[in-house]
Every structure is written in structure tokens, then in C-alpha cells.
């Protein structure tokens, strides 16, 4: 997991900026991106057997990213 703060947000409904989660292969090829709808600080992440990205926030909340 790498935090890249500048230039990684998109405008969401209401004009608020939301961070974007981007996934890459080990060689740096982009796999996809999703707007992060969570509210807390990300502390860990991992993949399910169905290849769904799960994100753990500092509050203990777990969110699935499609």
C-alpha cells in the first residue's frame, strides 16, 4: 500500500473531494481505480478469493471495493 496524496482525488456529489484507490501489477501496469467512499484512515487491505478488494479503516470498518 502506498499513499500518494497529491493529484489523486476526484470531485464527488456535492463538490467534496474523494480519494481514488488505484491498483497495479508488480511491474507497474494499471489494473483499475475506484473512488474511496470510506470516511476513515486506511490501515490495511487485502483480496478475497473472489478477487474483491477489502479495505480496513482505523475505526475497524471493513469495506469492499468493486
PDB file of N, CA, C and O in Angstrom:
ATOM      1  N   UNK A   1       0.856  -1.159   0.000  1.00  0.00           N
ATOM      2  CA  UNK A   1       0.000   0.000   0.000  1.00  0.00           C
ATOM      3  C   UNK A   1       0.904   1.225   0.000  1.00  0.00           C
ATOM      4  O   UNK A   1       1.859   1.313   0.773  1.00  0.00           O
ATOM      5  N   UNK A   2       0.590   2.158  -0.871  1.00  0.00           N
ATOM      6  CA  UNK A   2       1.366   3.387  -0.979  1.00  0.00           C
ATOM      7  C   UNK A   2       0.409   4.565  -0.986  1.00  0.00           C
ATOM      8  O   UNK A   2      -0.552   4.569  -1.756  1.00  0.00           O
ATOM      9  N   UNK A   3       0.645   5.553  -0.156  1.00  0.00           N
ATOM     10  CA  UNK A   3      -0.167   6.761  -0.128  1.00  0.00           C
ATOM     11  C   UNK A   3       0.443   7.783  -1.078  1.00  0.00           C
ATOM     12  O   UNK A   3       1.610   8.151  -0.948  1.00  0.00           O
ATOM     13  N   UNK A   4      -0.362   8.234  -2.034  1.00  0.00           N
ATOM     14  CA  UNK A   4       0.058   9.268  -2.975  1.00  0.00           C
ATOM     15  C   UNK A   4      -0.962  10.394  -2.868  1.00  0.00           C
ATOM     16  O   UNK A   4      -1.985  10.358  -3.552  1.00  0.00           O
ATOM     17  N   UNK A   5      -0.708  11.397  -2.023  1.00  0.00           N
ATOM     18  CA  UNK A   5      -1.745  12.366  -1.695  1.00  0.00           C
ATOM     19  C   UNK A   5      -2.095  13.387  -2.770  1.00  0.00           C
ATOM     20  O   UNK A   5      -3.271  13.725  -2.904  1.00  0.00           O
ATOM     21  N   UNK A   6      -1.156  13.887  -3.530  1.00  0.00           N
ATOM     22  CA  UNK A   6      -1.483  14.977  -4.450  1.00  0.00           C
ATOM     23  C   UNK A   6      -1.944  14.447  -5.800  1.00  0.00           C
ATOM     24  O   UNK A   6      -1.367  13.508  -6.350  1.00  0.00           O
ATOM     25  N   UNK A   7      -2.999  15.070  -6.322  1.00  0.00           N
ATOM     26  CA  UNK A   7      -3.492  14.711  -7.643  1.00  0.00           C
ATOM     27  C   UNK A   7      -4.209  13.376  -7.699  1.00  0.00           C
ATOM     28  O   UNK A   7      -4.346  12.797  -8.777  1.00  0.00           O
ATOM     29  N   UNK A   8      -4.673  12.870  -6.549  1.00  0.00           N
ATOM     30  CA  UNK A   8      -5.314  11.562  -6.544  1.00  0.00           C
ATOM     31  C   UNK A   8      -6.767  11.629  -6.111  1.00  0.00           C
ATOM     32  O   UNK A   8      -7.344  10.598  -5.767  1.00  0.00           O
ATOM     33  N   UNK A   9      -7.373  12.794  -6.115  1.00  0.00           N
ATOM     34  CA  UNK A   9      -8.760  12.927  -5.673  1.00  0.00           C
ATOM     35  C   UNK A   9      -9.645  13.299  -6.859  1.00  0.00           C
ATOM     36  O   UNK A   9      -9.183  13.870  -7.847  1.00  0.00           O
ATOM     37  N   UNK A  10     -10.917  12.963  -6.736  1.00  0.00           N
ATOM     38  CA  UNK A  10     -11.904  13.337  -7.738  1.00  0.00           C
ATOM     39  C   UNK A  10     -13.050  14.049  -7.036  1.00  0.00           C
ATOM     40  O   UNK A  10     -13.285  13.846  -5.845  1.00  0.00           O
ATOM     41  N   UNK A  11     -13.761  14.884  -7.784  1.00  0.00           N
ATOM     42  CA  UNK A  11     -14.909  15.582  -7.209  1.00  0.00           C
ATOM     43  C   UNK A  11     -16.083  14.622  -7.143  1.00  0.00           C
ATOM     44  O   UNK A  11     -16.417  13.967  -8.130  1.00  0.00           O
ATOM     45  N   UNK A  12     -16.698  14.543  -5.993  1.00  0.00           N
ATOM     46  CA  UNK A  12     -17.870  13.687  -5.786  1.00  0.00           C
ATOM     47  C   UNK A  12     -19.111  14.559  -5.697  1.00  0.00           C
ATOM     48  O   UNK A  12     -19.033  15.780  -5.831  1.00  0.00           O
ATOM     49  N   UNK A  13     -20.245  13.932  -5.475  1.00  0.00           N
ATOM     50  CA  UNK A  13     -21.501  14.674  -5.341  1.00  0.00           C
ATOM     51  C   UNK A  13     -21.367  15.719  -4.239  1.00  0.00           C
ATOM     52  O   UNK A  13     -20.825  15.436  -3.171  1.00  0.00           O
ATOM     53  N   UNK A  14     -21.847  16.890  -4.494  1.00  0.00           N
ATOM     54  CA  UNK A  14     -21.777  17.972  -3.518  1.00  0.00           C
ATOM     55  C   UNK A  14     -20.467  18.737  -3.566  1.00  0.00           C
ATOM     56  O   UNK A  14     -20.269  19.664  -2.781  1.00  0.00           O
ATOM     57  N   UNK A  15     -19.562  18.366  -4.478  1.00  0.00           N
ATOM     58  CA  UNK A  15     -18.311  19.085  -4.643  1.00  0.00           C
ATOM     59  C   UNK A  15     -17.188  18.647  -3.729  1.00  0.00           C
ATOM     60  O   UNK A  15     -16.082  19.180  -3.814  1.00  0.00           O
ATOM     61  N   UNK A  16     -17.449  17.680  -2.851  1.00  0.00           N
ATOM     62  CA  UNK A  16     -16.397  17.206  -1.940  1.00  0.00           C
ATOM     63  C   UNK A  16     -15.379  16.380  -2.728  1.00  0.00           C
ATOM     64  O   UNK A  16     -15.733  15.684  -3.679  1.00  0.00           O
ATOM     65  N   UNK A  17     -14.125  16.466  -2.324  1.00  0.00           N
ATOM     66  CA  UNK A  17     -13.092  15.664  -2.969  1.00  0.00           C
ATOM     67  C   UNK A  17     -12.994  14.305  -2.298  1.00  0.00           C
ATOM     68  O   UNK A  17     -13.007  14.221  -1.070  1.00  0.00           O
ATOM     69  N   UNK A  18     -12.895  13.235  -3.086  1.00  0.00           N
ATOM     70  CA  UNK A  18     -12.779  11.869  -2.581  1.00  0.00           C
ATOM     71  C   UNK A  18     -11.494  11.267  -3.139  1.00  0.00           C
ATOM     72  O   UNK A  18     -11.195  11.453  -4.319  1.00  0.00           O
ATOM     73  N   UNK A  19     -10.734  10.556  -2.325  1.00  0.00           N
ATOM     74  CA  UNK A  19      -9.515   9.914  -2.817  1.00  0.00           C
ATOM     75  C   UNK A  19      -9.833   8.756  -3.760  1.00  0.00           C
ATOM     76  O   UNK A  19     -10.922   8.185  -3.715  1.00  0.00           O
ATOM     77  N   UNK A  20      -8.875   8.421  -4.604  1.00  0.00           N
ATOM     78  CA  UNK A  20      -9.017   7.326  -5.559  1.00  0.00           C
ATOM     79  C   UNK A  20      -8.048   6.214  -5.177  1.00  0.00           C
ATOM     80  O   UNK A  20      -6.860   6.460  -4.967  1.00  0.00           O
ATOM     81  N   UNK A  21      -8.562   4.984  -5.087  1.00  0.00           N
ATOM     82  CA  UNK A  21      -7.712   3.812  -4.862  1.00  0.00           C
ATOM     83  C   UNK A  21      -7.345   3.250  -6.232  1.00  0.00           C
ATOM     84  O   UNK A  21      -8.227   2.958  -7.039  1.00  0.00           O
ATOM     85  N   UNK A  22      -6.077   3.102  -6.491  1.00  0.00           N
ATOM     86  CA  UNK A  22      -5.621   2.561  -7.773  1.00  0.00           C
ATOM     87  C   UNK A  22      -4.843   1.276  -7.526  1.00  0.00           C
ATOM     88  O   UNK A  22      -4.074   1.187  -6.568  1.00  0.00           O
ATOM     89  N   UNK A  23      -5.038   0.286  -8.380  1.00  0.00           N
ATOM     90  CA  UNK A  23      -4.324  -0.976  -8.249  1.00  0.00           C
ATOM     91  C   UNK A  23      -3.436  -1.178  -9.465  1.00  0.00           C
ATOM     92  O   UNK A  23      -3.792  -0.818 -10.587  1.00  0.00           O
ATOM     93  N   UNK A  24      -2.253  -1.772  -9.211  1.00  0.00           N
ATOM     94  CA  UNK A  24      -1.253  -2.003 -10.248  1.00  0.00           C
ATOM     95  C   UNK A  24      -0.676  -3.406 -10.107  1.00  0.00           C
ATOM     96  O   UNK A  24      -0.710  -4.000  -9.029  1.00  0.00           O
ATOM     97  N   UNK A  25      -0.150  -3.920 -11.199  1.00  0.00           N
ATOM     98  CA  UNK A  25       0.585  -5.175 -11.130  1.00  0.00           C
ATOM     99  C   UNK A  25       1.957  -4.894 -10.531  1.00  0.00           C
ATOM    100  O   UNK A  25       2.326  -3.738 -10.327  1.00  0.00           O
ATOM    101  N   UNK A  26       2.706  -5.949 -10.251  1.00  0.00           N
ATOM    102  CA  UNK A  26       4.069  -5.775  -9.711  1.00  0.00           C
ATOM    103  C   UNK A  26       4.970  -5.020 -10.665  1.00  0.00           C
ATOM    104  O   UNK A  26       5.921  -4.368 -10.234  1.00  0.00           O
ATOM    105  N   UNK A  27       4.685  -5.096 -11.962  1.00  0.00           N
ATOM    106  CA  UNK A  27       5.520  -4.399 -12.943  1.00  0.00           C
ATOM    107  C   UNK A  27       5.024  -2.989 -13.233  1.00  0.00           C
ATOM    108  O   UNK A  27       5.589  -2.305 -14.087  1.00  0.00           O
ATOM    109  N   UNK A  28       3.966  -2.533 -12.533  1.00  0.00           N
ATOM    110  CA  UNK A  28       3.512  -1.155 -12.672  1.00  0.00           C
ATOM    111  C   UNK A  28       2.400  -0.930 -13.679  1.00  0.00           C
ATOM    112  O   UNK A  28       2.068   0.219 -13.970  1.00  0.00           O
ATOM    113  N   UNK A  29       1.815  -1.989 -14.221  1.00  0.00           N
ATOM    114  CA  UNK A  29       0.712  -1.838 -15.166  1.00  0.00           C
ATOM    115  C   UNK A  29      -0.576  -1.595 -14.377  1.00  0.00           C
ATOM    116  O   UNK A  29      -0.898  -2.343 -13.455  1.00  0.00           O
ATOM    117  N   UNK A  30      -1.303  -0.545 -14.747  1.00  0.00           N
ATOM    118  CA  UNK A  30      -2.537  -0.205 -14.040  1.00  0.00           C
ATOM    119  C   UNK A  30      -3.602  -1.274 -14.263  1.00  0.00           C
ATOM    120  O   UNK A  30      -3.839  -1.703 -15.392  1.00  0.00           O
ATOM    121  N   UNK A  31      -4.242  -1.700 -13.172  1.00  0.00           N
ATOM    122  CA  UNK A  31      -5.323  -2.684 -13.253  1.00  0.00           C
ATOM    123  C   UNK A  31      -6.694  -2.031 -13.151  1.00  0.00           C
ATOM    124  O   UNK A  31      -7.652  -2.500 -13.764  1.00  0.00           O
ATOM    125  N   UNK A  32      -6.791  -0.963 -12.390  1.00  0.00           N
ATOM    126  CA  UNK A  32      -8.073  -0.298 -12.225  1.00  0.00           C
ATOM    127  C   UNK A  32      -8.027   0.761 -11.155  1.00  0.00           C
ATOM    128  O   UNK A  32      -6.999   0.976 -10.513  1.00  0.00           O
ATOM    129  N   UNK A  33      -9.168   1.432 -10.968  1.00  0.00           N
ATOM    130  CA  UNK A  33      -9.273   2.500  -9.976  1.00  0.00           C
ATOM    131  C   UNK A  33     -10.695   2.546  -9.461  1.00  0.00           C
ATOM    132  O   UNK A  33     -11.639   2.208 -10.176  1.00  0.00           O
ATOM    133  N   UNK A  34     -10.844   2.972  -8.204  1.00  0.00           N
ATOM    134  CA  UNK A  34     -12.163   3.128  -7.593  1.00  0.00           C
ATOM    135  C   UNK A  34     -12.119   4.327  -6.656  1.00  0.00           C
ATOM    136  O   UNK A  34     -11.113   4.561  -5.986  1.00  0.00           O
ATOM    137  N   UNK A  35     -13.200   5.076  -6.611  1.00  0.00           N
ATOM    138  CA  UNK A  35     -13.296   6.213  -5.695  1.00  0.00           C
ATOM    139  C   UNK A  35     -13.511   5.652  -4.292  1.00  0.00           C
ATOM    140  O   UNK A  35     -14.394   4.818  -4.088  1.00  0.00           O
ATOM    141  N   UNK A  36     -12.711   6.102  -3.325  1.00  0.00           N
ATOM    142  CA  UNK A  36     -12.805   5.636  -1.953  1.00  0.00           C
ATOM    143  C   UNK A  36     -13.951   6.348  -1.283  1.00  0.00           C
ATOM    144  O   UNK A  36     -13.921   7.568  -1.123  1.00  0.00           O
ATOM    145  N   UNK A  37     -14.970   5.591  -0.886  1.00  0.00           N
ATOM    146  CA  UNK A  37     -16.159   6.152  -0.238  1.00  0.00           C
ATOM    147  C   UNK A  37     -16.072   6.075   1.281  1.00  0.00           C
ATOM    148  O   UNK A  37     -16.983   6.527   1.974  1.00  0.00           O
ATOM    149  N   UNK A  38     -14.998   5.512   1.802  1.00  0.00           N
ATOM    150  CA  UNK A  38     -14.830   5.397   3.251  1.00  0.00           C
ATOM    151  C   UNK A  38     -14.610   6.748   3.894  1.00  0.00           C
ATOM    152  O   UNK A  38     -14.391   7.753   3.219  1.00  0.00           O
ATOM    153  N   UNK A  39     -14.674   6.748   5.218  1.00  0.00           N
ATOM    154  CA  UNK A  39     -14.533   8.009   5.944  1.00  0.00           C
ATOM    155  C   UNK A  39     -13.281   8.043   6.812  1.00  0.00           C
ATOM    156  O   UNK A  39     -12.888   9.107   7.290  1.00  0.00           O
ATOM    157  N   UNK A  40     -12.661   6.906   7.017  1.00  0.00           N
ATOM    158  CA  UNK A  40     -11.528   6.842   7.928  1.00  0.00           C
ATOM    159  C   UNK A  40     -10.203   6.614   7.227  1.00  0.00           C
ATOM    160  O   UNK A  40     -10.128   6.501   6.003  1.00  0.00           O
ATOM    161  N   UNK A  41      -9.162   6.551   8.039  1.00  0.00           N
ATOM    162  CA  UNK A  41      -7.814   6.307   7.551  1.00  0.00           C
ATOM    163  C   UNK A  41      -7.664   4.815   7.250  1.00  0.00           C
ATOM    164  O   UNK A  41      -8.041   3.977   8.070  1.00  0.00           O
ATOM    165  N   UNK A  42      -7.120   4.482   6.090  1.00  0.00           N
ATOM    166  CA  UNK A  42      -6.903   3.092   5.697  1.00  0.00           C
ATOM    167  C   UNK A  42      -5.686   2.554   6.441  1.00  0.00           C
ATOM    168  O   UNK A  42      -4.618   3.164   6.419  1.00  0.00           O
ATOM    169  N   UNK A  43      -5.854   1.404   7.102  1.00  0.00           N
ATOM    170  CA  UNK A  43      -4.730   0.808   7.830  1.00  0.00           C
ATOM    171  C   UNK A  43      -4.268  -0.512   7.205  1.00  0.00           C
ATOM    172  O   UNK A  43      -3.133  -0.934   7.428  1.00  0.00           O
ATOM    173  N   UNK A  44      -5.141  -1.170   6.420  1.00  0.00           N
ATOM    174  CA  UNK A  44      -4.742  -2.417   5.766  1.00  0.00           C
ATOM    175  C   UNK A  44      -5.727  -2.726   4.653  1.00  0.00           C
ATOM    176  O   UNK A  44      -6.813  -2.151   4.588  1.00  0.00           O
ATOM    177  N   UNK A  45      -5.336  -3.634   3.786  1.00  0.00           N
ATOM    178  CA  UNK A  45      -6.200  -4.063   2.703  1.00  0.00           C
ATOM    179  C   UNK A  45      -5.792  -5.466   2.287  1.00  0.00           C
ATOM    180  O   UNK A  45      -4.699  -5.930   2.614  1.00  0.00           O
ATOM    181  N   UNK A  46      -6.677  -6.134   1.564  1.00  0.00           N
ATOM    182  CA  UNK A  46      -6.382  -7.479   1.087  1.00  0.00           C
ATOM    183  C   UNK A  46      -7.421  -7.920   0.085  1.00  0.00           C
ATOM    184  O   UNK A  46      -8.410  -7.228  -0.153  1.00  0.00           O
ATOM    185  N   UNK A  47      -7.184  -9.092  -0.505  1.00  0.00           N
ATOM    186  CA  UNK A  47      -8.064  -9.606  -1.556  1.00  0.00           C
ATOM    187  C   UNK A  47      -8.817 -10.831  -1.060  1.00  0.00           C
ATOM    188  O   UNK A  47      -8.254 -11.648  -0.331  1.00  0.00           O
ATOM    189  N   UNK A  48     -10.096 -10.972  -1.449  1.00  0.00           N
ATOM    190  CA  UNK A  48     -10.870 -12.161  -1.156  1.00  0.00           C
ATOM    191  C   UNK A  48     -10.560 -13.219  -2.209  1.00  0.00           C
ATOM    192  O   UNK A  48      -9.859 -12.940  -3.182  1.00  0.00           O
ATOM    193  N   UNK A  49     -11.080 -14.433  -2.020  1.00  0.00           N
ATOM    194  CA  UNK A  49     -10.900 -15.484  -3.014  1.00  0.00           C
ATOM    195  C   UNK A  49     -11.567 -15.118  -4.340  1.00  0.00           C
ATOM    196  O   UNK A  49     -11.162 -15.603  -5.396  1.00  0.00           O
ATOM    197  N   UNK A  50     -12.589 -14.262  -4.284  1.00  0.00           N
ATOM    198  CA  UNK A  50     -13.286 -13.813  -5.496  1.00  0.00           C
ATOM    199  C   UNK A  50     -12.608 -12.590  -6.122  1.00  0.00           C
ATOM    200  O   UNK A  50     -13.138 -11.995  -7.059  1.00  0.00           O
ATOM    201  N   UNK A  51     -11.444 -12.223  -5.604  1.00  0.00           N
ATOM    202  CA  UNK A  51     -10.653 -11.080  -6.076  1.00  0.00           C
ATOM    203  C   UNK A  51     -11.355  -9.744  -5.873  1.00  0.00           C
ATOM    204  O   UNK A  51     -11.242  -8.837  -6.697  1.00  0.00           O
ATOM    205  N   UNK A  52     -12.082  -9.637  -4.762  1.00  0.00           N
ATOM    206  CA  UNK A  52     -12.664  -8.369  -4.360  1.00  0.00           C
ATOM    207  C   UNK A  52     -11.704  -7.719  -3.367  1.00  0.00           C
ATOM    208  O   UNK A  52     -11.221  -8.378  -2.446  1.00  0.00           O
ATOM    209  N   UNK A  53     -11.431  -6.445  -3.547  1.00  0.00           N
ATOM    210  CA  UNK A  53     -10.547  -5.717  -2.644  1.00  0.00           C
ATOM    211  C   UNK A  53     -11.310  -5.331  -1.385  1.00  0.00           C
ATOM    212  O   UNK A  53     -12.367  -4.706  -1.465  1.00  0.00           O
ATOM    213  N   UNK A  54     -10.777  -5.703  -0.215  1.00  0.00           N
ATOM    214  CA  UNK A  54     -11.340  -5.300   1.073  1.00  0.00           C
ATOM    215  C   UNK A  54     -10.386  -4.325   1.734  1.00  0.00           C
ATOM    216  O   UNK A  54      -9.171  -4.521   1.716  1.00  0.00           O
ATOM    217  N   UNK A  55     -10.943  -3.269   2.320  1.00  0.00           N
ATOM    218  CA  UNK A  55     -10.145  -2.216   2.942  1.00  0.00           C
ATOM    219  C   UNK A  55     -10.551  -2.078   4.405  1.00  0.00           C
ATOM    220  O   UNK A  55     -11.738  -1.986   4.715  1.00  0.00           O
ATOM    221  N   UNK A  56      -9.572  -2.065   5.301  1.00  0.00           N
ATOM    222  CA  UNK A  56      -9.793  -1.911   6.737  1.00  0.00           C
ATOM    223  C   UNK A  56      -9.433  -0.492   7.147  1.00  0.00           C
ATOM    224  O   UNK A  56      -8.329  -0.014   6.883  1.00  0.00           O
ATOM    225  N   UNK A  57     -10.396   0.185   7.808  1.00  0.00           N
ATOM    226  CA  UNK A  57     -10.156   1.531   8.317  1.00  0.00           C
ATOM    227  C   UNK A  57      -9.692   1.461   9.766  1.00  0.00           C
ATOM    228  O   UNK A  57      -9.874   0.438  10.426  1.00  0.00           O
ATOM    229  N   UNK A  58      -9.103   2.525  10.259  1.00  0.00           N
ATOM    230  CA  UNK A  58      -8.608   2.590  11.635  1.00  0.00           C
ATOM    231  C   UNK A  58      -9.734   2.370  12.645  1.00  0.00           C
ATOM    232  O   UNK A  58      -9.477   1.897  13.753  1.00  0.00           O
ATOM    233  N   UNK A  59     -10.953   2.697  12.291  1.00  0.00           N
ATOM    234  CA  UNK A  59     -12.106   2.523  13.188  1.00  0.00           C
ATOM    235  C   UNK A  59     -12.535   1.059  13.294  1.00  0.00           C
ATOM    236  O   UNK A  59     -13.337   0.711  14.161  1.00  0.00           O
ATOM    237  N   UNK A  60     -12.007   0.198  12.419  1.00  0.00           N
ATOM    238  CA  UNK A  60     -12.404  -1.199  12.394  1.00  0.00           C
ATOM    239  C   UNK A  60     -13.396  -1.521  11.290  1.00  0.00           C
ATOM    240  O   UNK A  60     -13.722  -2.688  11.075  1.00  0.00           O
ATOM    241  N   UNK A  61     -13.873  -0.522  10.598  1.00  0.00           N
ATOM    242  CA  UNK A  61     -14.811  -0.723   9.500  1.00  0.00           C
ATOM    243  C   UNK A  61     -14.107  -1.396   8.324  1.00  0.00           C
ATOM    244  O   UNK A  61     -13.003  -1.002   7.947  1.00  0.00           O
ATOM    245  N   UNK A  62     -14.750  -2.413   7.747  1.00  0.00           N
ATOM    246  CA  UNK A  62     -14.228  -3.095   6.555  1.00  0.00           C
ATOM    247  C   UNK A  62     -15.158  -2.786   5.394  1.00  0.00           C
ATOM    248  O   UNK A  62     -16.374  -2.945   5.502  1.00  0.00           O
ATOM    249  N   UNK A  63     -14.579  -2.341   4.278  1.00  0.00           N
ATOM    250  CA  UNK A  63     -15.368  -2.001   3.096  1.00  0.00           C
ATOM    251  C   UNK A  63     -14.876  -2.800   1.905  1.00  0.00           C
ATOM    252  O   UNK A  63     -13.678  -3.039   1.752  1.00  0.00           O
ATOM    253  N   UNK A  64     -15.808  -3.209   1.069  1.00  0.00           N
ATOM    254  CA  UNK A  64     -15.462  -3.874  -0.180  1.00  0.00           C
ATOM    255  C   UNK A  64     -15.402  -2.866  -1.294  1.00  0.00           C
ATOM    256  O   UNK A  64     -16.269  -1.999  -1.400  1.00  0.00           O
ATOM    257  N   UNK A  65     -14.382  -2.970  -2.132  1.00  0.00           N
ATOM    258  CA  UNK A  65     -14.217  -2.080  -3.279  1.00  0.00           C
ATOM    259  C   UNK A  65     -14.355  -2.927  -4.529  1.00  0.00           C
ATOM    260  O   UNK A  65     -13.626  -3.904  -4.703  1.00  0.00           O
ATOM    261  N   UNK A  66     -15.277  -2.566  -5.394  1.00  0.00           N
ATOM    262  CA  UNK A  66     -15.519  -3.372  -6.599  1.00  0.00           C
ATOM    263  C   UNK A  66     -14.756  -2.833  -7.769  1.00  0.00           C
ATOM    264  O   UNK A  66     -14.838  -3.385  -8.866  1.00  0.00           O
TER     265      UNK A  66
END
